[in-house]
Amino acid sequence: TRGSCQLRMSDEMLNRVASRFRTLAEPYRLRILQVLMRGAMTVGEMVQALAGNQPNVSRHLQILYGAGIVRRRRGGTSVVYSLKSASVSSLFELVYQNEMSRPDIQSE
């Protein structure tokens, strides 16, 4: 119910949460995360899936990695990226469901 949350965060934690939301506020980064929800991928695979370009995808991946949202590992000559936590998928689902429940939003 509304107002039942007992969560109390310190100013430091509020700043960390705000920083995480700023990182997620970029639509292209959300597209990258949506692609990564399908599974781990190389930069080249993401470029193809997003019909993007390598420098742009790499730049956004570096930001997501720096924020601790994605992880990376060396896979031969490629770098493979994946979601660091399933919480990203949960957050996507929560926001999506909230948006779809609004009467002014048409189903896509």
C-alpha positions in Angstrom: 0.0 0.0 0.0 1.0 3.6 -0.5 3.2 5.0 2.3 4.0 1.6 3.8 7.7 1.6 2.8 9.9 1.8 5.9 13.1 2.2 3.9 15.3 5.0 5.2 18.4 5.8 3.3 21.4 7.9 4.4 22.3 10.9 2.2 25.2 9.0 0.9 23.0 6.1 -0.2 20.4 8.5 -1.7 23.3 10.0 -3.8 24.4 6.5 -4.9 20.8 5.6 -5.9 20.4 8.9 -7.8 23.7 8.2 -9.6 22.4 4.8 -10.7 19.2 6.3 -12.0 21.1 8.9 -13.9 23.1 6.1 -15.6 19.8 4.4 -16.5 18.2 7.6 -17.7 19.9 7.3 -21.2 17.5 5.5 -23.6 20.4 3.9 -25.6 21.8 2.4 -22.4 18.3 0.9 -21.7 18.3 -0.5 -25.2 21.7 -2.2 -24.5 20.4 -3.6 -21.2 17.2 -4.9 -23.0 19.4 -6.7 -25.5 21.6 -8.1 -22.6 18.5 -9.5 -20.9 18.5 -12.1 -23.7 21.9 -13.3 -22.5 25.6 -12.5 -22.6 26.9 -10.9 -25.9 30.1 -9.5 -27.4 30.3 -5.9 -28.4 30.0 -7.0 -32.1 26.8 -9.0 -31.4 25.3 -6.0 -29.6 26.3 -3.6 -32.4 24.4 -5.9 -34.8 21.4 -6.4 -32.5 21.1 -2.6 -32.0 22.0 -1.7 -35.6 24.4 0.7 -34.0 28.1 1.5 -34.3 30.9 0.0 -32.3 32.3 3.2 -30.7 28.9 4.3 -29.4 28.0 0.8 -28.0 31.4 0.5 -26.4 31.1 4.0 -24.8 27.8 3.2 -23.3 28.9 -0.3 -22.1 31.9 1.4 -20.4 29.5 3.7 -18.5 27.3 0.7 -17.5 30.3 -1.3 -16.5 31.7 1.6 -14.4 28.3 1.9 -12.7 28.4 -1.8 -11.8 25.3 -2.6 -13.9 27.0 -5.0 -16.3 30.0 -7.3 -16.0 32.5 -8.2 -18.7 34.9 -11.1 -19.3 37.4 -11.9 -21.9 36.1 -14.6 -24.3 39.1 -15.4 -26.6 39.7 -12.2 -28.6 36.4 -10.6 -27.7 34.9 -9.1 -24.6 31.6 -10.6 -23.5 29.2 -8.5 -21.5 26.3 -9.6 -19.3 24.0 -8.2 -16.7 25.6 -8.1 -13.3 22.3 -8.7 -11.5 18.8 -9.9 -12.3 17.6 -6.8 -10.5 17.9 -4.8 -13.7 15.3 -7.1 -15.4 13.1 -6.7 -12.3 13.4 -2.9 -12.4 12.5 -2.9 -16.2 9.5 -5.1 -15.5 8.3 -3.0 -12.6 8.5 0.3 -14.6 7.0 -1.3 -17.7 4.0 -2.7 -15.7 3.5 0.7 -14.0 3.6 2.5 -17.4 1.2 0.0 -19.0 -1.3 0.4 -16.1 -1.6 4.1 -16.9 -4.9 4.8 -18.7 -3.2 7.2 -21.1 -0.8 4.6 -22.4 -1.7 2.4 -25.4 -0.5 -1.2 -25.5 2.5 -1.7 -27.8 
